[in-house]
Amino acid sequence: MRLVIGDLRWIEQICCVLFAGVFVACGGNNEEMEAEVRSPDVTLVVTTPVAVEPLQGGGTISGTVTLDGVPPPVGTYTPNKDAEVCGAEERTVEDILLGPEQGIKNVVVSITNLSKPIALDRSITGMMAQKGCLFTPHIVQVAAGAPMTFLNNDHMLHNIHTISEANLSINKAQPGFMKKRTETFSLPEMIKIQCDVHSWMSAWIVVQEHPFYAVTDEQGLFTMAHVPPGTYTLKYRHERFGEQTQKVEVREAETTPADLSFISPASPL
């Protein structure tokens, strides 16, 4: 017998049935599942990793990351399924977001050659929400070895599919009754996450090994405080523009400028 599959809805139904069966087998029941679906959304709490011992003294690294040249065309998409939850309006892709002065949002800046380790507080949970068929925020920071919780406030099936090199990839369903799913990533790296049920959903998890990471804001600005004096290599990473590095020297009680520009791929040669 050959099955002709018109779309992926049958997969969603099977996944939900399987998860329901596992839930019941482990002591749950349909009433509990329905109550979970009807319960209020779990509040998203955005955190950043901090050191076990509070950082003191040192200097500050501050800069602006900009795009040099002609900005690429703004990407858009329209959700093509589950319109009752995902909507049907055209949206802007989050991979390239520029401010008025071409500051680049969501560039991850980090020190690559810290002279001695600084332990992070692993009790602080990273958190990312699935709401309106979007991952929010687009970039989440979490300490290596700390809990990373994914919220499903859409009351429908999503899945957590990570693409990584240092950490084992995961690909797990998160049905509508499962408001929280918590995973742990033990090794530092920048991990892509996507939802295979809704192909436009993607985001990034920055797994940190020390406190000196920053993500640029809407103007392309970033700041790192309490950096021990020394000479460092900064890595700037953007999901579309790639990576660059530069060296900076940090002095006690001083602010070190660390501006950088990416060359636009849309600029003429």
VENURLIN-V417628 format. One record per run of one state. SS is the DSSP state (hx for helix, st for strand, lp for the rest). FROM is the first residue (numbers start at 0). TO is the last residue. If there is no record, write none. Layout:
BEGIN
[[SS | FROM | TO] [SS | FROM | TO]]
END
This chain:
BEGIN
[[lp | 0 | 7] [hx | 8 | 24] [lp | 25 | 28] [hx | 29 | 37] [lp | 38 | 49] [st | 50 | 50] [lp | 51 | 57] [st | 58 | 67] [lp | 68 | 74] [st | 75 | 77] [lp | 78 | 81] [hx | 82 | 85] [lp | 86 | 88] [st | 89 | 91] [lp | 92 | 96] [st | 97 | 97] [lp | 98 | 101] [st | 102 | 103] [lp | 104 | 106] [st | 107 | 110] [lp | 111 | 118] [st | 119 | 119] [lp | 120 | 124] [st | 125 | 129] [lp | 130 | 133] [st | 134 | 135] [lp | 136 | 137] [st | 138 | 142] [lp | 143 | 145] [st | 146 | 151] [lp | 152 | 156] [st | 157 | 162] [lp | 163 | 169] [st | 170 | 173] [lp | 174 | 178] [st | 179 | 183] [lp | 184 | 187] [st | 188 | 193] [lp | 194 | 200] [st | 201 | 207] [lp | 208 | 211] [st | 212 | 214] [lp | 215 | 219] [st | 220 | 226] [lp | 227 | 228] [st | 229 | 237] [lp | 238 | 240] [st | 241 | 249] [lp | 250 | 253] [st | 254 | 256] [lp | 257 | 258] [st | 259 | 262] [lp | 263 | 268]]
END
